[in-house]
Amino acid sequence: MRHCVNCCIQLLPDGAHKQQADCRGGPHHGHQACPTCKGENKILFRVDSKQMNLLAVLEVRTEGNENWGGFLRFKKGKRCSLIFGLIIMTLVMASYILSGAHQELLISSPFHYGGFPSNPSLMDSENPSDTKEHHHQSSVNNISYVKDYPSIKLIINSITARIEFTTRPLPDLEDLKKQELHMFSVIPNKFLPNSKSPCWYEEFSGRNTTDPYLTNSYVLYSKRFRSTFDALRKAFWDHLAHAHGKHFRLRCLPHFYIIGQPKCGTTDLYDRLRLHPEVKFSAIKEPHWWTRKRFGIVRLRDGLRDRYPVEDYLDLFDLAAHQIHQGLQASSAKEQSKMNTIIIGEASASTMWDNNAWMFFYDNSTDGEPPFLTQDFIHAFQPNAKLIVMLRDPVERLYSDYLYFASSNKSADDFHEKVTEALQLFENCMLDYSLRACVYNNTLNNAMPVRLQVGLYAVYLLDWLSVFDKQQFLILRLEDHASNVKYTMHKVFQFLNLGPLSEKQEALMTKSPASNARRPEDRNLGPMWPITQKILRDFYRPFNARLAQVLADEAFAWKTT
């Protein structure tokens, strides 16, 4: 059988890869001319899976069962062409292996699109000498992703056209009680009048040998909290009140909550604020009780465990309750009704946005929207609670979130692909459901490879404002906090009505290095691609605009950061 090699070198125009599909595959019976090559003997470059005018993949196709006799019969020009093609293919394979690309074999192009610098690091004012090793790959991949932008923009336009900020119907108190009968039986509807924090005394029926934390779920499921509870256990009996042969323990809820958002500086705010002598936080920085633990969620992907009862949550405030109890006892001894100034705080960054559990417990949904949200229950017990929110440019928040939580293969490429996939999933939901239904959709949230929904601040804040008054919120920006820590902390002190600090205390609080900053290995990955940033800015723009309107502050539009 006679054998031949048909191949050509050319950069194919858009759509040509569809035509050349007929030239691929195994042996052909007969000698049909390739519609792209028009029967000429050339080395063919094709674009694999994506339209890329300037990047190509070498394809050399053999028809029939080739033998060396056919090769020797080639004219010198044909042999040179084939050898040249094999060399190019070898270089392409080497490029594929070294670059770690997964979607296509890339050959770098000398051409660049003028709209987006090929080196995204330079856009973030980094030292060019630190990024030379990334230049080759960034120029190639950035061009590829820029070409995808029109199709992604259509997805964003589809989402934007369906955005509607509607007012949610509020549940009745009786409906809330039906959902959480035990919680309402434990927490009273009135608190001690001489404590700034919402506290009350409840009878303790155990003996002095009784372990009050024996069944606490936080202790059982996490070894790192056991030392904290060991200290509480030793001091427990000394902090009971005794009257009429009975024993009473002081129970407390937080006076204020830092409710969000993750990767927006809540840890840094927490670390500084707890240095104030009048502030006492829960034994665990982020209990996540209101959003997760009371439903038995540790990690949603691991399924549901036993639900953490409200008593386990209240145990976390025992250390603060002990100090408040001592202050109340001292005031009582002096026959004074002096207000105890200690305030309790809680800083779970999931409180503002995470309502993923509702689908497992609340079945009376309206059009896919949750009938109850976390704030409904907090308001039922603490209508006067103070709420602190720290926000950040949602574009940068998402990248920081990705770097912090992704376990392996982190890169600007991987982030871009995950953003694209998340946008497609979000659009699919928006085609059939309301904005609120999609934002609180547990299935969608678990399917998205990056937490795109966490940056939709306006949706969450509007739902909180449907329950709490605007005056009960302090909304901060991480950008402002990072540039002037002292000013931010003074705003927090004023909001919480805290007493002044000494110069030494204030210096310690404001001059400490930032907490939970980006890890060195993550910083070495550099910033996201400029085109990824542009895509995310387009997506978040209408939500930021609504947030700025609600807060009457254009800084929250993040037009320039």
N, C-alpha and C positions, 0 to 999 in steps of 0.2 A: 504494500500500500504506500502511496506517495504521501508525504507529510509536508506541511508548510506552517510558517509562523506569520500571522498577520498582526502587526502592531504599529502604532503611530505615536509621535510626540506632538502634543498640542495642549494648550490650556483651553478647556471646553467652556463655552458660554453657558449661562443659566439654562437649565432644562436639558442640556445635552446628555447628562447622565441617564436620563430616561431612555433616550434613543440607544445608547451604547449597551443597554442591558441585554440586547439580542446578541451581542458579540461575546458575551461571557459564557462560562459553563464548560462542559466537557466536549468530546469529539462531535463534530458536525458531519453529517453525511451530505456530501455535495459541497459546493463552493459558493455559497451565497455571500454577496458583498456586504460588509458592515455598513449600515446606513450612515454612520458617522464618518467612517474612514473612506467610504466610497470606493472600496476595493483596493486602495493604495497600500503599499507596504510602509507603515510608519510605526513608531513606538507610541502606544496609547497611554495617556494619563487620564484617569477618571476620578471624579469626586465621589467619595464614599459616604453614603447616607445623608450628607448635608450639602447644600449648595455653597460652594466656595470657589469663586472665580480664580483666585490667585494661589490656592493650595491644591495639591493634587496627589493622587496615589497611583503608583505605577502598576500597570496590569500587563503582564505578558501572557498570552494565551497560546496554547499549542493545540492544533487540531490533529486528530488521528494518533497513531502510535509512532512517535518520533524515533528515528535512529540516527546514528552519527553519520551515516552516508549522506543523509539529507543536509546535514550541517556542512559537510565537506564540499557538497555541490554548490553552496552559496557562493555568489560572487564576493569579492573582497569587500565591497561597500556594504553588502547585507550582513556579512560576518561582523564588521565593525559596528554596525547599528545594533546588532544583537548583544555584542559584548558591552557596548555602552549602556544599553538598557539594563543588563544584569548588574553593572556597577551601580547605576542609579538605584535599582531595587535594593541592593545591599546597603547603600547609604540610608535609604528610607527606613529599612528595618532597624538599622542602628539608631536612627532618630527616634523611632517608636519606643525602643527599649529604654533609651536613656531618658526620654521625656516622661515616661510613665503614662502616656496617653492611653485612653481606653476606648475612645469612640472612633478614631481614624488615625491613619498614618500621615503625619504632617511633614511637609517640606517647607522650610522657612521661605518667606517671600521677601524680596527687597522693597516691596511696596507697602505703604502705611496709609491708613485713613487719617486725614488731617483733623477730623473732629475730636478724636480721642487719642491722647498720647499713648504710645506703645508701652511706656513704663509707668504704671500707676503709682509707683512709690514716689515719684517726683511730684505728684499732685499733693502729697501729704507732707511736703517740705522735709523729706528725709535726705540724708547725705547720699549723693549719687554713687559715691565709692562703695557704699554698703550694699548696693543693689545691682552691681554689674553682672553678677552671676545669674540674675533673673531676667536680664534684658532680652536674651534670645527667645526664651519661652513666652515672656509677656507679650512681645510684639506679635508672635504667631497667634496665640490664643485670643488676644484682645481683638485682632482683626476678625477671627472666626465668630466671636460673640457679637461684635458690632453688626455683622451681617444678619444675625438672628433677631436684632432689635425690632424691626418692623412687625414681625409676627408676634413677638411678646407684647409690643405696644397695643396690638389689637386685643389681646387678652385683658390688658389693664383697662383699655377703653370700655370693654364689655363689662368689667367689674364696676368701673366708675359710673356707668350709665344706670346701674341698678342699685346704687347706694341710696338708702333712704333711712334717715334717723327718725325712728318712730318712738312714741312714748309707750312704755310697757305698762300693762295693767298690774296694779299692786294687789297682793293677796291679803285676805282678811286675817286678823290675829288668830281667830279660831281655826282657820285652815293651817296656820303655822303650828299651832299647838297640836293638831292631829298628827303632824309629821314628826314632831319631837316631844312626845309626851314626857319622857324621862327628864329631858333637859329643863322643861318648864316646871317640873316638880322639884328640881334641885335649886334652881336660881330664883330668888325671890323677886318681887316687883318693886321692892323698896330697899334702900341701902342705908348704912349708918350716916347720920347727918354731919358728923364731925370728921369725916374722912374725904379727902378729895378724890380718892379712888373708890370705885363702887365695891364696898365690902359689907359683910354681914357675919354674924356668929351662928354656927350650927353645932348641934350636940354631937360629941364624940363618945361613942359607947364602948370603946375598947379599953383595955387595961394598959398599965405602964410598960408591959412587956409586948404589947401588940405592935406589929409592924404596919404602919399606916400606908406604906408604899409597896406592900407585898405583891399586889396584883396590878400595879400600875403598868400599863402597856408600854409607855416610853422606856421604862426600866427593862422590861422583859425583852423588847425587840432591839435594844441598842445598848451595847456594853459601855460605850463611851459616856453614857449619862449616869452610870451606877455610882461613880464616886461622888457626883453632885447629890444624889439622893442618900448616900451614906451619911453625908454631913447633915442633911435635913433630918434624917432619922434620929441621929444622936441628940439634936436640939429640940426635937418635936415636943416632948412632954413638958419641957420648961416653958413652952410658949402657949400653953393652954390656959384658958380662963376657968375658974372654978366657982360655982355658985349652987347652993341648995343641994349639995352632994352630987352634983353633975359636972361634967367636963365639957367645955366648949372650945372649938377651934375657930379662928378667924379665916374666913374665905374671901377671896378678892378676885375681881376681873380687872382687865387693864383700863386705865383712864384714857389712854390713847393708843392708837394702832398706826404703825408704819405699814401701809397696805400694798405698796408697790413702787416701781415695777422692778423685776429682776434685771440685773446688769445695768442698773441706773444709779448706783451709788448708795443703796439702802444699807449695805454693810458698813460703809464708811460713816454714814450718818449715825447708825446704831452705836458704833464703837466710840464716837466722840460724845454722843449724848449720854451714854451711860457713865461718863466721868463726872457728870453733874451730881452732887450729893443728894439732891432731892428726887432723882430718877432711879427707879429700880425696874429692871426688865425681868422677863420670865427666865427660868433656869436654863432654857434652851432658846437660842436666838430666833430660830424659826420653827415653831411647833407645827405649823400647817394644820392646826386642828379644825378650824372652821371650814376649810376647803377640802381636806383630804382625810385626816385621821378619824374624824367622827363618822366617816363612811367606811372606815377600814382600809383606806388606800395608803400604801406606802409608796409603791410604784405601780401605776395603773396597769402597765404591761404584765405585772406579776399577779394580777388578779386581786380579789378582795379578801382581806383578812377579817378577824373579829373587829367590830367597831370599837373605837376608843371612847369610853363613856366620858361625860363632862367632868366627872370627878378627877379623872386622870389629867385633864387640862388644868383644872383648878390647882392641882398639886404643884404645878410648875411655878405658881406665884406664892408658894409658902414662905420662901425666904423673905420676900417683900412683906408678906402678911405678918411675919414674926416681928419685923421692925415697926410696922404700923401698930400692931398690938401693944408693943412696949410703949410707944408714944401715947396711945390711948389710955393705957393703964397709968402712966405718969400724970397725964392731965386729969384723970379721975381722982387720983390721990391728992392733987392740989385743988380739987373741986373747981376746976376750970373747964370751960367748954371750948378750949382752943382747937382750931382746925388743924388736923394733922396734914402736913404739907407734902409728904411723900406721895409721889404719883407713880403708877405702874404702867409700863409700856410693853408692847408686843410687836415684833417686827417680821412677821411672815410675809415675804414678798409675793406670795401667791394669792393673798386675800382679795386684792382688787379684781383679779381677772379669772382665776381658776374656778370654774363651776362644772368641771368635766363629769363629776359624779352624779349629776342630777338625772341623767338618762337611766341610771340603775335603780333609782329610788323614787322618783316622782313620775307617775304615769299619766297625769292629767295635763299633758302638754297641749298647747295651742299652736298648730302649724309648725311644729318642731322647735318652738321656743320654750325655755324652761319656765315652769310656773312659779318657782321659788329660786331666789338667789341668796348668796351668803349674806349680803347686807340686810336682807329682810329679817333674818334671825338676830343679827347683831343689834339692829334698831329696836327689835321687840324687847330686848333686855336693857339696852343702853341707848336710849334716844338722844342722850347728850354727849355721846362719845366724840372724841376729837380724832381727826384722821389726817395723817401726813402722807403725801404722795411725792416721790422723787421720780422725775421723768427725764428722758434723754432723747436726742434725735433718734427716731425709731430706726433709721437706716443703720446708724452706727451701733445701736443697741442690738440689732439682729446679728450683725457680724461678731460682736463681742459674745453674744449668747452662743453662736455657733462655735467659736473658738473654745469657749469654756466647757461646753457639754459634748462636743464631738470627741469620740474616743480615738479615732485613727484616720489616716489618710486626709488630714486637714490640708486644704490648699485653697487659693483663690478660685481655681478651676472648679473644685468640688463644691465650694460655696455657691458659685454661679449656677451650676447645674441644679443644685437643691432649691435655690430660689425660683428658678424657672419651673421646676416640678410643682413646688408649693403654689405658685400663682395659677397654674393650670387646674390644680385640685380645688383651689378656692373659687375659681370661676365656675367650675362644674357645679359646685354647691349653689352659687348665686343664681344660676340659671333656673333653679327650681325652688329656692327657699329665700327667706328674708335675710337681711344682713345680720340681725341678732341671732337668728337660728343657726347661721353658718359660724358665727363667732363662738357660740357656745356648743357647737357640735363636737361631741367627744370623738366620734369616729373620724371626722375630718381632721381634728387636731392631732390625733395619733398617727394619721396617715401622712401628714405634711412632714417632710424631712427637716425643715427648719420652722421655728415657732413664729411664723409670720403674724399670727393673730395677736400676739402679746403687745405689739406696737400700735394696735388700733385703740389708742388711749381714749379717744372721744366716745367710742361706744361704751366702754366701761364707766367712764366718769359720768356720762349722762344717766346711766342706770343707777349709779350711786346717788346722784343728785335728785333722783325721783323719790328717794327715801330720806336722805339727810339734807339739811340746809347747807347752802354754799359757805356760810360763815364757820361751819364746823371743819372745813378743809384748809389745809395749808399745802399748796401745790408748788413744788420747787423744781428747778432745772439743774441737772448735774453740771451742765456747762457753767452756770453761775456759781455753783458750789465749788467747783474745781478752781475757779479764778479768784474767789474771795470767800474762803471758808469762814472767816470771822463774821462776815456780814450774814451769811446763811445761818450760822448757829445763833446769832442774836435774834434773827427772825423766828427761829424755832423756840428760843427761850420766851420770847414775847407771846407767841401763840399759846404756849403751855403755861403761861403765868409763873415762870420759874424765877427764883430769887437770883440776885447778881452773884458773880464769881469773883474771887480774889484774882489779882494779876497773875499769880503763879498758876492757879487753876485754869484760867483762861488761856495762858500760854501753852500749858500742857495739852489742852483740848484742841487748840487751833493750829499748833505747829507740828503735831504728830503727822507722820507720813500717811498717805492715803491707804486705806484698807482694801483688800481684795482686788488689787490692781492686776492688769494683764500679766500673765506669766511670761518669763523671758522667751521660752520656746515658742509661744504664740506670737510674741512681738516679732520674732525672726521670720515668721511667715509673711510679714508685710501686710499692706491693706488689701481690701477687695479690689477687683478690677473696676476701672472707671465706668465701664458700661453697666456693670452690675449695680453700681451706686446710682447711676442714672435711672435704671429700671425701678429700683426701690423708691427713689424720690418721686417718680411718677405715680407709683402705687399708693404711697402714703400721703401724697399731697392733699387730696380732698379731706382726709381724716385730720390731718394737721390743721387745715384751714378751719374746720369745724371746732376743733379744740381751742384754737386761738380766739375764735368768736365767742365761745362759751366763757372763757377766762378773761376776755377783753384785753388780751396781751399778744401782740404779733410775734413776740419772741418764741411762742409755742408753735409757730408755723415752721420754724427751723428753715427759713428761706436761705439764710447764710449761717453756717456753723463754724 
